[in-house]
Amino acid sequence: MGFKKYIIASFAFLFIIAAYVYTIDSSEFTVKIVEFGINRTLPIYIWIIMPALVLFFATILHMLFYGTKTYLQRSNIKKDIGKLSMLLSDRLLDKPSSLAIKTPELKEIADVLNTVQLKLTKDSEDLPLIASTVKIITDINNGKYISSRDLKLPENNIWSIKNTKNRLASDINFALEVIKNISNYSEDLTETAFQIALENRSVDTIKRLTNSSTLSKNMIKQLLLKDAEQLSLTNSEILNYLGNYQFSNKELINVAQHYKKTMSPEQLMNLFEDISSKNEDLMSSFLYILFEYQMIEKAREILENSQKNEYIPFKALLDLKDAGKYNYSIDDLILE
């Protein structure tokens, strides 16, 4: 029975009882209790319905109390369900959630969601609760950049990083801004920005915007490979870049293989002679250049003054050349 119907029915019942008693006896009755100071005279029908009236008001208070309690519980559940959908969206975006959920059963679900990684399926777009989040993820996966004000994710969040990469791919000026301020961004983002900048701008531009000491080893290798096409750097500048990290002979030989397509033999030999003079461990890269340009006597001088167990591949190649076996290439022997 509804609350309003209960009140109407109760009053109707009390009225019927009062009317029936009044038809039987319309006189008055006095209640006197000296100890409590009570001395009250009322019609008998009032005294008859008074206990029922007290019970009625007590029942109303009871219903109001538990009705309010139930309303608040339902309201909390409704709010918690809303928070649960927000938490679900946060987890899809790989974002930790600290939303306070009061309903014990829903809190258990929230605790579980906070410990698992969620992924979208092809049917996720049909779920209204996470429709906006699904659209965000779909747009980012499709290469679209979403404003950071709209995305509202930490910078180290995987979707935030991917979104920033989308901006890098579509905004060369932003890529240049990132490499200009490398220390303000993560290594992953700066590597991507550097690659994009190299693809769209000259080595001179990259050199002007960056400081050699802030570039990673991989960035320097990419820069030198690009410079092998343009020859924008001087030998001194190349040495400065190489001096920031410990490069192996294999890595330097790879650089040399690209430079030899455009750089003059004399400049390339001077470059690697300077490299080996600064670090004897890199002599193999210089020997590679000497053999490449058939500077056999100079290579022979270095090899004859070396230790017996040093530069074995080069000594083997020299022996082959001395024996007239010229069908072997230095690239066939240099593996390290």
C-alpha positions in Angstrom: 0.0 0.0 0.0 1.3 3.5 -0.9 2.0 6.1 1.8 -0.8 8.3 0.7 -3.3 5.5 0.6 -2.2 4.3 4.0 -2.9 7.8 5.5 -6.3 8.1 3.8 -7.3 4.6 4.9 -6.2 5.2 8.5 -8.1 8.4 8.8 -11.2 6.7 7.3 -10.9 3.8 9.8 -10.5 6.2 12.7 -13.4 8.3 11.5 -15.7 5.2 11.2 -14.7 4.1 14.7 -15.3 7.5 16.2 -18.6 7.9 14.4 -19.8 4.5 15.5 -18.8 5.2 19.2 -20.5 8.6 19.0 -23.8 7.0 17.9 -23.6 4.7 20.9 -22.5 7.1 23.5 -21.9 10.8 23.0 -21.1 11.6 26.6 -17.7 12.7 28.0 -15.2 11.0 30.2 -12.6 12.4 32.5 -9.2 11.0 33.0 -7.4 12.1 36.2 -4.0 11.1 37.3 -2.8 13.1 40.2 0.9 11.9 40.1 1.3 13.1 36.5 -0.9 16.2 36.9 -3.3 14.9 34.3 -6.9 16.0 34.5 -8.5 15.9 31.0 -12.2 15.6 30.0 -12.9 14.5 26.4 -15.7 12.8 24.5 -15.7 9.1 24.8 -15.1 8.6 21.1 -11.9 10.6 21.3 -10.6 8.4 24.1 -11.5 5.3 22.1 -9.6 6.3 19.0 -6.7 8.0 20.9 -4.5 4.8 21.2 -5.1 4.0 17.5 -4.2 7.7 16.7 -1.0 7.4 18.7 -0.2 4.1 16.9 -1.0 5.8 13.6 1.5 8.7 14.2 4.1 6.2 15.4 3.6 4.2 12.2 3.9 7.3 10.1 7.2 8.2 11.8 8.4 4.7 11.3 7.5 4.7 7.7 9.1 8.2 7.2 12.3 7.0 8.9 12.7 3.8 6.9 11.4 5.5 3.7 14.1 8.1 4.0 16.7 5.5 4.8 15.7 3.5 1.8 15.7 6.6 -0.4 19.2 7.5 0.7 20.4 4.0 0.1 18.9 4.0 -3.4 20.4 7.4 -4.0 23.8 6.2 -2.9 23.5 3.1 -5.1 22.5 5.3 -8.1 25.5 7.6 -7.4 27.8 4.6 -7.0 26.6 3.1 -10.3 27.5 6.4 -11.9 30.9 6.3 -10.3 31.3 2.7 -11.4 30.8 3.7 -15.0 33.4 6.5 -14.5 35.8 3.9 -13.0 35.2 1.6 -16.0 36.1 4.4 -18.3 39.2 5.3 -16.3 40.4 1.7 -16.4 39.8 1.5 -20.2 42.1 4.5 -20.4 44.6 2.8 -18.1 44.0 5.5 -15.5 44.0 4.7 -11.8 40.8 5.6 -10.1 40.3 6.9 -6.5 36.5 7.3 -6.6 34.9 6.6 -3.2 32.1 4.0 -3.5 29.9 3.5 -0.4 27.8 0.5 -1.5 29.7 -2.6 -0.2 28.8 -4.9 -3.1 29.7 -2.2 -5.7 32.9 -1.4 -3.8 34.0 -5.0 -4.3 33.4 -4.7 -8.0 35.4 -1.4 -8.1 38.3 -3.1 -6.2 38.4 -5.8 -8.8 38.2 -3.3 -11.7 41.2 -1.4 -10.2 43.4 -4.5 -10.4 42.6 -5.6 -14.0 43.5 -4.3 -17.5 40.5 -3.8 -19.8 40.4 -3.8 -23.6 37.8 -2.9 -26.1 36.0 -5.3 -28.3 34.1 -4.7 -31.5 30.8 -4.6 -29.5 32.1 -2.0 -27.0 30.7 0.9 -29.1 27.1 -0.3 -28.3 27.5 0.3 -24.6 26.1 3.7 -23.6 28.0 3.8 -20.3 31.4 3.9 -21.9 30.5 5.3 -25.3 32.5 8.5 -24.9 35.5 6.7 -23.7 35.3 4.2 -26.6 35.2 7.1 -29.0 38.3 8.6 -27.4 40.3 5.4 -27.7 39.1 4.8 -31.3 40.1 8.3 -32.3 43.5 7.9 -30.8 44.0 4.5 -32.4 43.1 6.0 -35.8 45.8 8.6 -35.4 43.7 11.6 -34.3 45.0 14.1 -31.8 42.7 15.0 -28.9 43.4 18.2 -27.0 44.9 17.6 -23.6 42.2 19.7 -22.0 39.6 17.2 -23.3 41.7 14.1 -22.6 42.7 15.0 -19.1 45.2 12.1 -18.6 48.6 12.1 -16.8 51.6 12.7 -19.2 52.9 9.2 -18.5 49.6 7.5 -19.4 49.9 5.1 -22.4 47.0 6.8 -24.2 48.3 10.2 -23.4 51.7 9.2 -24.9 50.0 7.7 -28.0 47.9 10.9 -28.3 51.0 13.1 -28.1 52.6 10.9 -30.8 49.6 11.6 -33.0 50.2 15.3 -32.5 53.9 14.9 -33.4 52.9 13.1 -36.6 50.5 15.8 -37.7 52.3 18.9 -36.4 56.0 19.3 -37.4 56.3 22.5 -35.4 55.4 20.6 -32.2 58.0 17.9 -33.1 60.6 20.7 -33.4 59.5 22.2 -30.1 60.0 18.8 -28.4 63.5 18.2 -29.7 64.3 21.8 -28.8 63.3 21.0 -25.2 64.3 17.3 -24.9 64.7 17.4 -21.1 61.0 18.2 -20.7 59.7 15.1 -22.4 60.1 11.3 -22.1 62.7 9.4 -24.0 60.0 7.6 -26.0 58.4 10.9 -27.2 61.7 12.6 -27.9 62.9 9.7 -30.0 59.7 9.8 -32.1 59.9 13.6 -32.4 63.5 13.4 -33.5 62.7 10.9 -36.2 59.8 13.0 -37.5 62.0 16.1 -37.5 64.7 14.4 -39.4 62.3 13.2 -42.0 60.9 16.7 -42.5 63.8 19.1 -41.8 67.5 19.4 -42.8 70.4 18.4 -40.6 71.3 22.1 -40.3 67.9 22.8 -38.7 68.2 19.9 -36.3 71.8 20.9 -35.4 70.6 24.5 -34.7 67.7 23.4 -32.5 69.4 20.7 -30.4 72.4 20.4 -28.1 74.6 17.4 -28.9 74.9 16.5 -25.2 71.1 16.0 -24.9 70.7 13.6 -27.8 70.6 9.9 -27.2 72.9 7.5 -28.9 70.2 6.4 -31.2 69.4 10.0 -32.2 73.1 10.6 -33.0 73.2 7.5 -35.2 70.0 8.7 -37.0 71.5 12.2 -37.4 74.7 10.9 -38.9 72.9 8.6 -41.3 70.8 11.6 -42.5 74.0 13.7 -42.7 75.5 11.1 -44.9 73.0 12.1 -47.5 73.4 15.9 -47.0 77.0 16.3 -45.8 76.0 19.3 -43.6 78.3 18.4 -40.6 82.0 19.0 -40.5 84.4 16.4 -39.3 84.8 18.3 -36.1 81.1 18.3 -35.5 80.8 14.6 -36.2 83.6 13.9 -33.7 81.7 16.0 -31.2 78.6 14.0 -31.6 80.4 10.7 -31.4 82.3 11.8 -28.3 79.1 11.8 -26.3 78.8 8.0 -26.3 80.9 4.8 -26.6 80.3 3.6 -30.1 81.5 0.2 -31.2 83.6 -0.5 -34.3 80.6 -2.2 -35.9 78.4 0.9 -35.3 81.1 3.2 -36.8 81.6 0.9 -39.8 77.9 1.2 -40.5 78.2 5.0 -40.4 81.2 4.8 -42.7 79.3 2.6 -45.2 76.7 5.4 -45.5 79.2 8.3 -45.6 81.4 6.7 -48.3 78.6 7.1 -50.8 78.8 10.9 -50.6 81.9 11.9 -48.6 85.2 12.2 -50.3 87.7 9.4 -49.5 90.2 11.9 -48.1 87.7 13.5 -45.7 86.4 10.1 -44.6 89.9 8.7 -43.9 90.8 11.9 -41.9 87.6 11.5 -39.9 88.2 7.9 -38.9 91.9 8.5 -38.3 90.9 11.1 -35.8 88.4 8.7 -34.3 91.0 6.0 -33.8 93.6 8.4 -32.5 91.2 9.4 -29.7 90.4 5.8 -28.9 92.6 3.0 -30.0 89.8 0.5 -29.4 88.2 2.0 -32.5 91.2 1.3 -34.8 89.2 -1.4 -36.6 86.9 1.2 -38.1 89.9 3.1 -39.4 91.4 -0.1 -40.9 88.1 -0.7 -42.6 88.3 2.6 -44.4 91.9 2.0 -45.4 91.1 -1.4 -46.9 88.0 0.1 -48.5 90.1 2.7 -50.3 93.0 0.2 -51.0 95.4 2.1 -48.7 97.1 -1.2 -48.1 100.6 0.0 -47.1 99.2 2.3 -44.4 97.1 -0.5 -43.2 100.1 -2.9 -43.3 102.1 -0.5 -41.1 99.3 -0.4 -38.5 98.9 -4.2 -38.5 102.6 -4.9 -38.3 102.9 -2.7 -35.2 100.0 -4.4 -33.5 99.8 -7.3 -31.1 99.6 -10.8 -32.5 96.0 -11.3 -31.4 94.8 -7.9 -32.6 92.9 -7.2 -35.9 92.8 -10.9 -37.0 90.2 -10.3 -39.8 92.3 -7.5 -41.3 95.5 -9.5 -41.1 93.7 -12.4 -42.8 92.5 -10.1 -45.5 96.0 -8.7 -46.0 97.5 -12.2 -46.3 94.9 -13.0 -48.9 95.7 -9.9 -50.9 99.4 -10.6 -50.6 98.6 -14.1 -52.0 96.7 -12.6 -54.9 93.3 -13.6 -53.7 91.4 -10.3 -54.5 88.0 -11.8 -54.8 87.4 -11.2 -51.0 85.8 -8.0 -49.7 86.4 -6.4 -46.4 82.6 -6.5 -45.8 82.8 -10.3 -46.0 85.2 -10.5 -43.0 84.2 -7.7 -40.6 81.5 -9.0 -38.3 82.2 -7.1 -35.2 
